[in-house]
Amino acid sequence: MKSYISFFIIAALTAFASLGFAQAGTSGSAPVSTADANAVAAPAFPYVAEIVGDNVYVRSGPGTNYYNSGKVTNGDKVKVVARQFSWSCIVPPPGSFSWIYIPYVSIDPDNPGTGIVTGDNVRVYAGSDLVKPIHSTLQLKLDKGEKVKLLGEQKENYYKIAPPTGAYLWVSTEFANPVVAGTVPPVVETVDANKAADVNDTNDVKPTVNIPTPPKPSVDPKLLAEYKDLQQKLLAERAKSLAEQDYSSIRKGLEAIADNKDAGKVAQYCEYVLKQVDRFELALTVHTQLDLQNKQLKETQDRIEKARTTRLTQMEDVGRFAVVGTLRTSNIFSSEPQLKHYRIENESGKTICYARSASERTGTDYDRLVGKRVGLIGTIAPYPQMGTAIVKFTQIEQR
C-alpha cells in the first residue's frame, strides 16, 4: 500500500505552526485566541473527537469544494489521524464506502466476499452516492495481493468496497472536538488493525472489550468438492460464445447446495456465485432478445425486398400509354351522355384517374372494355372537380 508521506508532513508542519503561534500569544501582550488554545490542547495524532453539530458533512478532501461522502451528527465519535488548516482527516465513519476498478480485482475463491488486488498501484476512490466512481477523489493505491472487503454492489465497472486501511475522509475541525482519553468509549475501526502502521498509532485508542472471534462453520468436504466442480463448469460455460452458453444445470446444482441447511460456509459461496449466474443469464436474455429482433428485422427486410421485386416484375412498361389500369364506368356525368366518363382503377380497386374520349363525339362505345385492363393513349389534365386527374384519350387498347 502506498503511504502519502507528503500529506502527513504537511499535516505535521501545520500542527507545529499552530503550536508556535499559541506560544507566541502567551508570551506577548496579545491575548490568546480560542483557536490557539484549542491547538495547544489538541492531543497527539491519532485521537478521538466528538462531533458537535447536526448533519455535518464528511467530505472526500479538505475543503468545501470536495464532494459530500456522508454525514455525521452530534455525539458521533470519529478518529482524527491528521489535520490540514481547518480540516481534520478522519478514519471513515460507519456507512462509508470506496470504489475500486473491477478488472484489477479477483474474487477470493475461499471467501467470495473478499477481493484480491491483481495489479500494482491500483487506485481506490472515496465513495459517494452523489458522484460517479470515474469522477471520484483518489484516496490511496493498493498493490498486488492486498485484499478488500466487497460490499456486494457494482457501478460502472467499479466494485463498492469497505474503505481499506489508509483510506481517509475529512470533516471540518470546528465540528470535531477532541475527547480527553478515558472519558468516552473508544472508537472501534472497521479496518484491519494489523495494517495500522500507516498511521502513528502509539497513542491509538484500543477497545476496552475483547470481542471473541466466532468459530468458522464446518465445511462438508463432499459439498465443497461439488461447489468447486460447479465453479469449473461455470468458467467453462463462460468461455463459450453467448449463443452456446447454458447455466441451467449449474444453477440447479448451486441452488441445491445453497438450500442445504448443513452446507455451512459452502452455502454462502453458492449464494454468491448464484448472483453472478443471475448477471450472466441476464446478459444471455438481452443477447437472445437482440438476436430475435435482428432476425425479425431481417425477415421484414426480406419481405419488403420480395414485394418490391414482385412489384417491379409485375409493372408494365407504360411506354406510349398515358395510363394503364382496369376500365370502369362512371355515372357522375350521366346527364351528358355525349361526354361519357370512365374511371381507371389499379390492382387494389383504387381509382387512379378519370377518362373520356378526346373527340367528344358519340357513336363510339367503350363499354365492351369495362372490367378489362386497358391502356389509354392521350393527354393528362388536372380534374379539380374530383381532386384528381383526367385522361382525354384518343385511343384505347386492351392489355
C-alpha positions as a printed Julia matrix, in Angstrom:
399×3 Matrix{Float64}:
   0.0     0.0     0.0
   1.33    3.43   -0.91
   1.51    5.86    2.02
   1.06    9.53    1.43
   4.17   10.79    3.27
   3.98   14.3     1.88
   0.46   14.68    3.21
   1.45   13.78    6.75
   4.47   16.12    6.58
   2.12   18.99    5.69
  -0.22   17.99    8.49
   2.65   17.84   10.98
   4.02   21.22    9.91
   0.54   22.69   10.3
   0.28   21.32   13.83
   3.75   22.7    14.79
   2.91   26.08   13.27
  -0.31   26.25   15.3
   1.61   25.4    18.46
   4.22   28.07   17.75
   1.64   30.8    17.29
  -0.07   29.75   20.52
   3.19   30.05   22.48
   3.84   33.43   20.92
   0.43   34.59   22.07
   1.08   33.66   25.72
   4.5    35.36   25.9
   3.44   38.65   24.24
   0.89   41.26   25.05
  -1.72   39.92   22.59
  -4.43   37.76   24.15
  -4.57   34.02   23.36
  -7.42   33.22   20.95
  -9.8    30.31   21.41
  -8.44   28.62   18.28
  -4.87   28.88   19.66
  -5.98   27.45   22.98
  -7.6    24.51   21.2
  -4.42   23.97   19.19
  -2.39   23.75   22.41
  -4.92   21.42   24.0
  -5.22   19.14   20.95
  -3.8    15.66   21.72
  -1.24   13.86   19.57
  -2.48   12.09   16.47
  -4.46    9.94   16.23
  -7.11   10.96   18.73
 -10.86   10.58   19.21
 -13.07   13.58   18.5
 -16.74   14.13   19.21
 -18.99   15.73   16.58
 -20.72   18.85   17.95
 -23.07   19.69   15.07
 -26.1    18.17   13.4
 -25.73   16.58    9.95
 -22.11   17.57    9.48
 -20.79   16.72    6.03
 -17.97   14.23    5.69
 -16.05   15.16    2.54
 -13.63   13.47    0.16
 -10.98   16.15    0.73
 -10.01   19.09    2.96
 -12.39   21.78    1.69
 -15.96   22.57    0.75
 -15.03   22.17   -2.91
 -14.75   18.41   -2.29
 -17.93   16.37   -2.56
 -20.07   15.0     0.25
 -19.23   11.38    1.17
 -21.73   11.09    4.01
 -22.74   12.77    7.26
 -22.01   12.56   10.98
 -24.12   14.16   13.64
 -23.99   15.47   17.17
 -22.44   12.98   19.61
 -20.83   10.75   16.96
 -17.2     9.8    17.59
 -14.53    9.86   14.89
 -10.81    9.15   14.93
  -8.66   12.01   13.7
  -5.32   10.98   12.16
  -4.11   14.38   10.88
  -5.16   18.0    10.3
  -4.73   20.4     7.44
  -5.61   24.02    8.11
  -9.21   23.97    9.4
  -9.93   20.38    8.33
  -9.49   17.11   10.21
  -8.52   13.9     8.41
 -10.57   11.03    9.87
 -10.98    7.29    9.63
 -14.14    6.77    7.51
 -17.15    6.52    9.83
 -19.68    3.66    9.63
 -21.6     3.68    6.36
 -18.66    4.99    4.32
 -17.5     3.14    1.23
 -14.93    3.32   -1.55
 -14.66    2.32   -5.23
 -12.1     0.09   -6.96
 -11.84   -0.8   -10.67
 -13.25   -4.31  -11.28
 -10.63   -5.51  -13.84
  -7.93   -5.21  -11.15
  -9.79   -7.33   -8.58
 -10.35  -11.08   -8.48
 -12.77  -12.83   -6.14
 -11.17  -14.91   -3.4
 -12.45  -18.46   -4.15
 -12.33  -19.34   -0.44
 -14.17  -16.18    0.61
 -16.47  -14.69   -2.07
 -16.93  -11.53   -0.01
 -13.25  -10.69   -0.36
 -11.49   -9.27   -3.39
  -7.78   -9.72   -4.15
  -5.95   -6.91   -5.95
  -4.28   -8.21   -9.11
  -2.07   -5.23  -10.02
   0.23   -2.63   -8.53
  -0.74    0.98   -7.8
  -4.43    0.16   -8.15
  -6.43    3.25   -7.21
  -9.14    3.41   -4.57
 -11.6     6.29   -4.66
 -13.76    7.94   -2.0
 -17.32    6.74   -2.44
 -20.42    8.93   -2.58
 -23.99    8.32   -3.67
 -23.85   11.7    -5.41
 -20.74   11.23   -7.56
 -19.9     8.64  -10.22
 -16.83    6.45   -9.49
 -14.95    7.81  -12.5
 -15.27   11.36  -11.12
 -14.36   10.47   -7.54
 -11.42   11.61   -5.4
  -8.38    9.34   -5.07
  -7.88    8.03   -1.54
  -4.9     5.66   -1.85
  -3.3     3.0    -4.03
  -3.12   -0.75   -3.35
  -0.58   -3.31   -4.53
  -0.94   -6.8    -5.91
  -2.1    -9.35   -3.34
  -3.79   -6.88   -0.97
  -7.36   -7.69   -0.03
 -10.51   -5.59    0.05
 -13.94   -6.24    1.5
 -16.61   -6.34   -1.21
 -19.94   -4.77   -0.28
 -21.86   -6.66   -2.97
 -22.61   -3.75   -5.31
 -21.18   -2.68   -8.67
 -21.44    0.57  -10.61
 -19.94    1.44  -13.98
 -17.33   -1.35  -13.8
 -16.32   -0.49  -10.2
 -16.77   -2.59   -7.06
 -18.17   -0.91   -3.95
 -15.82   -1.83   -1.09
 -15.29   -1.06    2.58
 -12.66    1.7     2.9
  -9.26   -0.04    3.25
  -6.72    0.93    5.87
  -5.21    4.25    4.83
  -8.35    5.46    3.02
  -9.38    8.61    4.88
 -12.09   11.26    4.7
 -12.34   14.81    6.05
 -14.53   16.83    8.38
 -14.39   20.49    9.4
 -12.31   20.82   12.59
 -14.8    23.27   14.11
 -17.29   20.4    14.42
 -14.8    17.83   15.82
 -13.83   18.49   19.42
 -11.01   16.33   20.85
 -12.13   13.99   23.63
  -9.98   13.57   26.73
  -8.72    9.99   26.91
 -10.75    7.76   29.2
 -13.91    9.89   29.23
 -15.7     8.23   26.35
 -15.9     4.73   24.86
 -13.16    4.18   22.27
 -13.83    4.27   18.55
 -13.67    0.79   17.03
 -12.38    0.8    13.47
 -13.78   -1.48   10.82
 -10.36   -1.81    9.14
  -7.69   -4.4     9.82
  -5.83   -3.37   12.96
  -2.66   -5.15   11.74
  -2.3    -2.53    8.99
  -2.37    0.46   11.36
   1.32    1.08   10.68
   0.26    3.61    8.04
  -0.52    5.98   10.92
   1.45    6.72   14.09
  -0.63    4.64   16.48
   1.47    4.94   19.64
  -1.42    6.83   21.26
  -4.17    4.89   19.49
  -7.31    4.17   21.48
  -7.94    0.44   21.83
 -11.24   -1.31   22.56
 -11.92   -1.95   26.2
 -13.82   -5.16   25.42
 -12.31   -8.14   23.65
 -14.83   -9.49   21.18
 -14.29  -13.23   20.65
 -13.89  -14.41   17.08
 -16.82  -16.69   16.15
 -15.81  -20.21   15.19
 -15.7   -20.95   11.5
 -18.61  -23.1    10.32
 -17.76  -26.63    9.42
 -17.26  -27.43    5.74
 -18.53  -30.69    4.26
 -15.71  -31.96    2.0
 -18.2   -33.57   -0.38
 -20.24  -30.38   -0.77
 -17.07  -28.33   -1.13
 -15.92  -30.63   -3.94
 -19.32  -30.25   -5.63
 -19.08  -26.47   -5.33
 -15.59  -26.39   -6.87
 -16.77  -28.67   -9.7
 -19.68  -26.31  -10.39
 -17.23  -23.4   -10.33
 -15.11  -25.06  -13.02
 -18.2   -25.75  -15.11
 -19.16  -22.09  -14.75
 -15.76  -20.99  -16.04
 -16.03  -23.43  -18.94
 -19.51  -22.16  -19.8
 -18.3   -18.56  -19.72
 -15.6   -19.43  -22.26
 -18.26  -20.4   -24.82
 -19.96  -17.99  -27.18
 -23.17  -16.37  -25.93
 -25.25  -18.46  -28.3
 -23.86  -21.67  -26.74
 -23.99  -20.74  -23.03
 -26.47  -22.53  -20.78
 -26.35  -22.14  -16.99
 -29.49  -24.1   -16.1
 -27.72  -27.21  -14.76
 -25.11  -25.11  -12.93
 -27.83  -23.02  -11.32
 -29.69  -26.15  -10.23
 -26.57  -27.55   -8.57
 -25.72  -24.27   -6.8
 -29.29  -23.84   -5.53
 -29.3   -27.38   -4.14
 -26.19  -26.64   -2.05
 -27.39  -23.16   -1.06
 -30.67  -24.63    0.24
 -28.87  -27.32    2.22
 -29.02  -26.3     5.9
 -25.96  -28.44    6.64
 -23.79  -26.88    3.91
 -22.4   -24.18    6.23
 -19.91  -21.88    4.56
 -20.23  -23.68    1.22
 -23.85  -22.48    1.04
 -22.6   -18.89    1.34
 -20.18  -19.48   -1.55
 -23.0   -20.83   -3.69
 -25.28  -17.89   -2.9
 -22.57  -15.5    -4.03
 -21.93  -17.41   -7.26
 -25.68  -17.55   -7.93
 -25.68  -13.76   -8.04
 -23.02  -13.98  -10.73
 -25.12  -16.51  -12.63
 -28.05  -14.06  -12.45
 -25.93  -11.46  -14.24
 -24.69  -13.94  -16.83
 -28.22  -15.15  -17.59
 -29.44  -11.55  -17.84
 -26.75  -10.94  -20.47
 -27.93  -14.07  -22.3
 -31.54  -12.84  -22.21
 -30.53   -9.49  -23.66
 -28.44  -11.24  -26.33
 -31.35  -13.55  -27.21
 -33.78  -10.64  -27.48
 -31.39   -8.69  -29.69
 -30.81  -11.76  -31.84
 -34.58  -12.26  -32.19
 -35.07   -8.61  -33.09
 -32.33   -8.86  -35.7
 -33.96  -11.96  -37.21
 -37.37  -10.27  -37.29
 -35.83   -7.2   -38.9
 -34.11   -9.4   -41.5
 -37.39  -11.19  -42.26
 -39.18   -7.86  -42.63
 -36.48   -6.55  -44.95
 -36.66   -9.76  -46.99
 -40.44   -9.45  -47.31
 -40.13   -5.82  -48.41
 -37.47   -6.7   -50.96
 -39.53   -9.62  -52.23
 -42.62   -7.44  -52.58
 -40.59   -4.76  -54.34
 -39.13   -7.31  -56.75
 -42.57   -8.8   -57.42
 -43.98   -5.35  -57.98
 -41.21   -4.5   -60.41
 -41.76   -7.7   -62.37
 -45.49   -7.05  -62.49
 -45.1    -3.45  -63.61
 -45.68   -2.97  -67.31
 -43.84   -0.59  -69.47
 -46.41    2.16  -69.91
 -44.47    3.39  -72.89
 -46.81    5.29  -75.18
 -49.78    4.95  -72.8
 -50.8     7.81  -70.55
 -52.19    5.34  -68.04
 -52.72    1.59  -67.68
 -55.42    0.08  -65.49
 -58.85   -1.5   -65.31
 -61.61    0.41  -67.11
 -64.72    1.14  -65.02
 -67.9     3.1   -65.76
 -68.66    6.38  -64.02
 -72.16    7.83  -63.55
 -71.02   11.25  -62.44
 -71.86   12.8   -65.82
 -74.76   10.55  -66.83
 -76.78   13.69  -67.73
 -74.33   14.35  -70.56
 -74.11   11.08  -72.49
 -72.08   12.68  -75.26
 -69.26   13.19  -72.68
 -69.4     9.78  -71.07
 -66.74    9.37  -68.4
 -64.9     6.32  -67.17
 -62.66    5.51  -64.22
 -59.29    3.77  -64.28
 -58.57    1.53  -61.28
 -55.33   -0.02  -60.11
 -54.97   -3.64  -58.92
 -56.26   -2.73  -55.45
 -59.5    -1.27  -56.84
 -58.46    2.32  -56.11
 -59.31    4.97  -58.7
 -56.17    6.22  -60.42
 -57.87    8.86  -62.56
 -60.9     9.55  -64.74
 -61.02    9.27  -68.54
 -63.12   10.35  -71.51
 -62.75   10.41  -75.26
 -60.88   13.45  -76.59
 -63.09   13.61  -79.73
 -66.19   14.4   -77.71
 -68.35   12.62  -80.2
 -70.91    9.91  -79.83
 -71.2     6.6   -81.56
 -68.06    5.0   -80.09
 -68.96    2.53  -77.36
 -66.17    1.61  -74.97
 -68.42   -0.25  -72.54
 -67.31   -3.54  -74.05
 -63.93   -2.92  -72.43
 -65.36   -2.19  -68.97
 -63.79   -4.52  -66.37
 -60.82   -5.2   -68.59
 -57.27   -4.0   -68.31
 -56.62   -1.29  -70.88
 -54.03    1.26  -71.9
 -55.08    4.79  -72.79
 -53.25    6.97  -75.31
 -53.9    10.66  -74.84
 -53.17   13.64  -72.65
 -53.38   14.02  -68.89
 -55.03   17.11  -67.45
 -56.0    18.25  -63.93
 -59.51   17.4   -62.81
 -60.16   19.84  -59.94
 -63.84   18.86  -59.57
 -62.79   15.38  -58.38
 -59.46   16.34  -56.87
 -57.55   14.11  -59.27
 -56.59   13.94  -62.99
 -58.43   13.06  -66.2
 -57.03   11.4   -69.31
 -58.52   12.63  -72.58
 -57.77    9.62  -74.72
 -57.61    9.36  -78.48
 -57.09    5.63  -78.44
 -57.79    2.78  -76.04
 -56.28   -0.7   -76.22
 -56.96   -3.82  -74.21
 -53.95   -5.03  -72.31
